[in-house]
Amino acid sequence: MSLLEPKEFPLDGKIYILSMFPAIQGREIIAKYPLSSLPKLGDYAINEETMYKLMNYVAIQSESGVHIRLSNKDLINNHIKSWESLIRIEAAMIEYNCSFFRNGRVSTFLEDFAQKLPTWISKILTDCLGRSSLKNSPHSTNSEQSTH
């Protein structure tokens, strides 16, 4: 399968080839990637699995002109110099594949999401605790008065 709408992405003195995701694979990657990468909330195993799927649409050009997809751990480690570079490529792929994240909006979206998340979680937990509180349980039948 060839790369869809390949685009060059220079980083660390190399040229990476970014590609658009096919529809079904793109839906899966975009559905899993953002939430699985949130600290303390995400699932690293799912995030890592999704990263490999995303990186399957990133390539480098060999000396013979053939695109080599960075589809597994060894290829990624051999062609990307650091975890920071890997994160930059992942962010570039999300931005390239999601029009609503273009022009740097991916980092703004994730920052906004991370800021709002604690409030959402707090509200959900408060609502759940309110429903399960003991205020609706019957009063104690113990007739002894407390000495405290």
N, C-alpha and C positions, 0 to 999 in steps of 0.2 A: 504494500500500500504506500502510495507516495504522500508526501507532506502537502497539506492543504494551505494554500496562500502563504508560502514560506516568506519569512521576514528576517533579515539579518539583525543580530543583537551583539554589538561589540562589548566585550568585558574581559578585563585582565589580559589584554593583548591577543585575544582569540575572537573569532567570529562564531557565535552560536546561531543556529537557524531555528527560529521559533515557528510554530505551525498552529493553525486553527484546529480546534478539536472537531471531530465528527460529532453529529448531533447527540447521539445516545451516550457516547463516552464523555462528551463535554458535560452533559446533564449530571452524570454520576460524579465527575470530578468536582464540579462547582457545588453540588449538593453536599459533598463530604468534606471538601478541603477547608473552608473557613472555620466551621465549628470544631472540627477535629484538631485544629492548631491552636485553639485558645488555651492559655495556661490554666491549670487546675480544673478545667472543665472538659477539655478535649480528650480524645483517646489517641495516644501516640501511635499505637499499632495501626489504627485506621488511617491516621495522617501519613504515616510512612508508606503504607500500601497505596494511598491516593497520590503521594508524591511520585512513586514509580510510574503510575498510570499517566500522570501529567508529563513526566520527563520522557516518556515514550514519544512525545510530540515535539521534542527538542533534539536537534542533531548538530553534529559538526561535519564539516566537509573534509573528506580525506584528500590526500595528495593526488589521488586519481580522479577526484571530482565527485565521488560517491558520497551521499549523505549517510552518516552513521548515526542512528538513533541512540540516544543515551537511555536505554531501556532497562538497564540493570545496575546493580551496585558497583560492579567492577568498572563498567564503562563510565559511570558517573564519577567515581573516585579517580579514574585515570585521566579524565578530561576536564574536571572542574577542580580548581586548586584549593578551595576552602569551603567550609559550611556557609560562610557569609556570601560567597559567590553563588552557591547553590540557592540560597534564599533569594538573592537578587534575580536569578533566572526564574525561579518559581513566581515571584511577584510580577516579573515582566510577562510571563505566560498568562497569569490571571488577568492582568491589565489588557493584554492583546486580545484575549478571548472573550472578555466581558466589556461591552461598550460602556456600561455604566460605571466601570472602574478606570476608564482611560484618563489620561492627563493627571496622574498621581492620585486619583480618587480612591484607589484601593487602600492606601495607608490611612487616609482620612476615614474611610468606612470602617476599617478595623479598629481604629482609635475610638471612634464614636460608639461602636458596638461594645468595646471593652469598658467604656465609661458607663454605658447604660445598663450593662449586664447585672452588676450588683443590685441595682434598684429593682430590676425585673425579678431577680431571684428572691430578694427580700419580700417583695409583694406576694409572690407565689407561695413562699413559705409561711408568711403571715396568714394568708387566706386558708392554707391547709391546716395550720395550727388552730385557727379560729373555729374551723368546722369540727375539729377533733378534740376541742377542749372539754373539760369536765363540767362546764356550766349547765349542760343539759342532763347530767346524770342525777339520779335520785339523791336526796339528802341523806346523811347518815342517820341511822336509827339509834345511835349511841346517845343515851340520855345523860351520861355523866358530864358534869361541867368541867371545863378545863381549869387548871390551877395556874396557868401561865398568864 
